[in-house]
Amino acid sequence: MHVIENHSSFLCVNFQGSVDQEQLFKALREIFLHPEYPHKNSIWMFEGCECDFSNISLYDLFEMIKAYYPRKATRTKTAIVTSTGTHHAMAQLFCEEAGHQAFVFSMRAFLDRAEAESWVIEK
């Protein structure tokens, strides 16, 4: 399950329970449709949940982002927050690979929500 929260300076996608590829893609589709997404940075929270998706599905995510990313977006950052070393390592690899995809926004992995929030709101 996931919930999208609209904060004054960013959007936050909070996952709970088991997160599989279908859940991840559903959250991505929903945030793309959020009226403030093109102009607000985002934080994806994977704290305390179980990630049940493979590295192969992450490449499918890149294709989805390329296909549906808003054309006139002014947002510049996406943070991924995890709570375990394994999930953090996966998030770091994903962000590193995203850097090679020529996205118009930066991605960074964090183990601390406060640090992620500071990063996404800084100019």
MOMORA-V42862 format. One line per field, one symbol per residue. ss: DSSP state (@ for helix, = for strand, . for the rest). phi: phi as a letter, one per 20 degrees, with the letter a starting at -180 (. if undefined). burial: I if it has 16 or more other C-alpha atoms within 10 Angstrom, else O. A space follows every 50 residues. Layout:
ss->???
phi->???
burial->???
This chain:
ss->.=====...======..===@@@@@@@@@@@@@...@@@.======...= ==..@@@@@@@@@@@@@@........======..@@@@@@@@@@@@@@.. .....=====..@@@@@@@@@..
phi->.bcdddefdadcdddcmeddffffffffffffeffegfccfccdedemdd eccefffffffgfffffdfgfdfdfcbcdddcdcfffffffffffffffe emfececbecdcfffffgffefe
burial->OIOIOOOOOIIIIIIOOOIIIOIIIOIIOOIOOOOOIIIIIIIIIIIOIO IOOOOOOIOOIOOOIOOOIOOOOOIIIIIIIIIOOOIIOIIIOIIOOIOO OOOOOIIIIIIOIOOIIOIIOOO
